[in-house]
Amino acid sequence: MSQAVERFLAVVTAQEGLPYVWAGKGECVAGKRHDFVSQGRRLVFDCSGLVTWALRQCGWKSPREFSSNGMWMHWRRTDKPQAGDFIIYGKPQLASHVEVLMPDGRCFGAIGGNSKTVKPTHGAFVQYRKKKREDVLGYLINPLRPEDDA
């Protein structure tokens, strides 16, 4: 595993316990600051917001925001996912969720919410999932992974 992907995994898992809020991309929630503070940080995430925020913290540059469906439509896919790659869930017509594949096989992400979760809610937060959901569409290569490692 590359150092960039290792750093990504450290950055993303450091957000464990922060709340899931739909459209949460870090500090900004739908254009407004949110009142939730954890360890001096004002951070909330939805699934794709967590992934893109963590990628940017590790130096990834993209001029646009990506939803899980946007990731599914535009990012490189793989049949042989590695730790740090992304699991995409949903229906063939619409990817609706993204999580990170961890080295131990568990999944990690902003979990437990949906488009109606617009404020911190019990059970909706950045967390580990022991196993994948049943609606896996496929896997995407982490853009921090070197091309020759894909």
N, C-alpha and C positions, 0 to 999 in steps of 0.2 A: 504494500500500500504506500502511495506517495506521501511525502510530508504535507503537501497541500490538503489531501483528503484527511489525513490524521488531524490536522489543525481544524478543518471543517467539523469533523466529528466532535472534537473538544469544544468548539464554539457552540455548536447546536445543542449538545447535551448539557451545557452549562445553563441553558434556559429552562431546564426541567422545573416544573412547578408553576411557571408563569401561566396566566390565564389564556384560554382560547377565547377570542372575540372575533366574530366574522368580519372580514376585511382588515384585520389587524396586521400591519406590516412592520411592527416594531413600536416606536413611540407614537406614531400617528394612526388613529383609528378613524377611517372615513373622513379625514380632514380635520379631526379635532383631537386635542390631547385628552388622554384618559386619566381618571383619578387613581387607578390602581398603582401602587408603589411596592416594589419588592427589592429589598436590599439597596434602597436608594435609587432604583431604576424604575422608570415609567415605561414598561414594555408589555404589550399584548400581541398575540399572533393568531392568525388562522394558519391552515396547513401550508399553503404556498407562500404566505408572508414569512413564516419561520424559515423555510428553505432558502428563499431568495435573500432574506436579511443575513442569514449565516454565510451564504456564499459571498455576499458583498463584504462582510467583515473579514473575509479571507482573501480579498483582492479581486474577486470576479467582477467584471465590468459588463453591464448590459444597460442599454438606454431605455429599456422598457420593463414594466412589471409583468410577471407571468402568473396566471392562474394555473391550477393543476391541469386544466384542459389545454391551456396554451403551451405548457411544458410538453404534454403528450403529443401535441400537433407539431412542435418545432424542435424538440431536443432529440439527441441521438438515442436510439433504443438498443437494447441488448437482450440476448437470451441467456447470458451468463453473468448475472449481476454479482458485483463485488461489494464488500463493506463500503458504505458511503454513497452507493448508488441509490436511486429512488424507486419506490414501489408506487405505481399509479393504480387507483381503484376507480370503479364506475361502470358505466355501460358503454358498449362500442361507440355509440353516438355522442357520449359526453363523459369525459373523465371528470370525476368530482372530488377526488381526495389524493393527497400525496404524503408519503412517509419516507423516512430514511432507513435503509437496511443497515443494521449494526453488525459489528464483527462476530457477535455471539448468535446471530440469526434472528434476534428480536427486531421489532420495528420501533421507530421513535418518531414522534411528531406532535403537532398540535391536534389533539384528539378529543372527541366528546361533544363537539358543537356542530352547528349547522348554520344556515343563513339566517336563522331566527335568534342566534346567540349573539346579541349585540351589547352585552355587558357581562362581566365575570359571573360565571354560573357554576354551581357545585358539579363536579365531575368533568368539567370541560377545561382542560389545561394541557400544557406541554408535558408529555409523559411517554413511558415505554408501553408497548403492546407486546404480549408474549408471542402471539402468532398472527399471521396475516389474516385479513378478512377474506371472505369467500369471493368477493367481486374484483379480484386482481385482473387488471387489463394487461399489465406488462411492466417492464423495468426500463428506466432511463439511466444513461451513464452520467455520473456527476461531471459537470463541465470543468472541474478542477483536476480531474484525472488526466494524466498525460495521454496524448493521442496513441503512443506506442503501447500503452497499457490497456487500451480499449478492446 
